[in-house]
């Protein structure tokens, strides 16, 4: 499945670098009030989200070294995410930015120099670096939206294209029996045959649903449809 996905999507390394550049530019220009602003992530402000991204890059660096054990023992991903943000709460936003920026540049450079088909050691097992770059690029795009980073008009269409393509692959990769088919009107028909449920979404709604950012009441109040939305959350993050 991984090699098929890589053949379909290509490597996400360049897209990850692009998302990082735009986030860096926005954060560099942000004033203290912006860093303290609340976000779509429950109980996290902008500084907390960047602290989370810094800890994500710490994990990526550990994967590159094949040394995940160096991160310590955590009950699960959520415990790691919350704990790592708490560990950085005493830092200034400048310190948090500096850590994230250094780690992110290091990971982007390393992944960009690797063969996209090279396997990384991850907490989920061996995973191709080209696909891992897509996962992290998707996370960056989601969190950039969480904190309100504007998307320039010239980037909007291409950004949605890759986010939809990768989100579709991510749903298929999880093998939950969910089919995703583009429709003639530019939308997306999502079906779960086993549960006799289907949803007709826009591409934007589909991307949001896969990343756990689509409110249920914006689509349907039916229990089967809501159950399908829950099962679509394969790129869940804080």
NORTAUR-V404514 format. One record per residue. N is the residue number from 0. SS is DSSP state (H for helix, E for strand, - for the rest). OMEGA is omega in whole degrees, 0 to 359 (999 if undefined). Layout:
# NORTAUR-V404514
((N,SS,OMEGA) (N,SS,OMEGA))
This chain:
# NORTAUR-V404514
((0,-,182) (1,H,182) (2,H,175) (3,H,179) (4,H,179) (5,H,179) (6,H,182) (7,H,187) (8,H,191) (9,-,180) (10,-,178) (11,-,186) (12,H,182) (13,H,179) (14,H,176) (15,H,178) (16,H,180) (17,H,178) (18,H,179) (19,H,180) (20,H,182) (21,H,176) (22,H,180) (23,H,181) (24,H,180) (25,H,181) (26,H,179) (27,H,181) (28,H,185) (29,-,177) (30,-,184) (31,H,180) (32,H,180) (33,H,180) (34,H,181) (35,-,185) (36,-,177) (37,E,183) (38,-,176) (39,-,179) (40,-,185) (41,-,175) (42,-,178) (43,-,170) (44,E,184) (45,H,180) (46,H,179) (47,H,179) (48,H,179) (49,H,175) (50,H,177) (51,H,178) (52,H,177) (53,H,180) (54,H,174) (55,H,178) (56,H,173) (57,H,176) (58,H,180) (59,H,178) (60,H,178) (61,H,176) (62,H,179) (63,H,181) (64,H,187) (65,-,187) (66,-,180) (67,H,181) (68,H,181) (69,H,181) (70,H,179) (71,-,182) (72,-,178) (73,-,183) (74,-,180) (75,-,182) (76,H,181) (77,H,179) (78,H,177) (79,H,183) (80,H,182) (81,H,181) (82,H,180) (83,H,176) (84,H,179) (85,H,181) (86,H,183) (87,-,184) (88,-,182) (89,-,183) (90,-,173) (91,-,179) (92,H,177) (93,H,178) (94,H,179) (95,H,178) (96,H,182) (97,H,179) (98,H,180) (99,H,185) (100,H,181) (101,H,182) (102,H,181) (103,H,179) (104,H,180) (105,H,181) (106,H,180) (107,H,180) (108,H,182) (109,H,181) (110,H,180) (111,H,181) (112,H,183) (113,-,169) (114,-,181) (115,-,180) (116,-,176) (117,-,179) (118,E,172) (119,E,170) (120,E,179) (121,E,180) (122,-,178) (123,-,182) (124,E,181) (125,E,182) (126,E,184) (127,E,186) (128,H,179) (129,H,177) (130,H,177) (131,H,177) (132,H,176) (133,H,179) (134,H,182) (135,H,176) (136,H,178) (137,H,178) (138,H,179) (139,H,180) (140,H,179) (141,H,182) (142,H,174) (143,H,176) (144,H,179) (145,H,184) (146,H,174) (147,-,176) (148,-,181) (149,-,176) (150,-,180) (151,-,183) (152,H,183) (153,H,178) (154,H,192) (155,H,186) (156,H,181) (157,H,179) (158,H,178) (159,H,180) (160,H,183) (161,H,179) (162,H,177) (163,H,182) (164,H,181) (165,H,179) (166,H,177) (167,H,178) (168,H,182) (169,H,177) (170,H,180) (171,H,183) (172,H,182) (173,-,175) (174,-,179) (175,-,179) (176,-,180) (177,E,177) (178,E,183) (179,E,182) (180,E,174) (181,E,179) (182,-,183) (183,-,181) (184,-,178) (185,-,180) (186,-,183) (187,E,175) (188,E,181) (189,E,183) (190,E,169) (191,E,186) (192,H,183) (193,H,181) (194,H,182) (195,-,181) (196,E,174) (197,E,180) (198,E,175) (199,E,187) (200,E,166) (201,-,178) (202,H,178) (203,H,179) (204,H,179) (205,H,179) (206,H,180) (207,H,181) (208,H,182) (209,H,180) (210,-,177) (211,-,181) (212,-,181) (213,-,178) (214,-,183) (215,H,186) (216,H,177) (217,H,184) (218,-,186) (219,-,175) (220,-,179) (221,-,182) (222,H,180) (223,H,180) (224,H,180) (225,H,177) (226,H,177) (227,H,178) (228,H,178) (229,H,181) (230,H,178) (231,-,184) (232,-,182) (233,-,177) (234,-,187) (235,-,175) (236,-,180) (237,-,999))
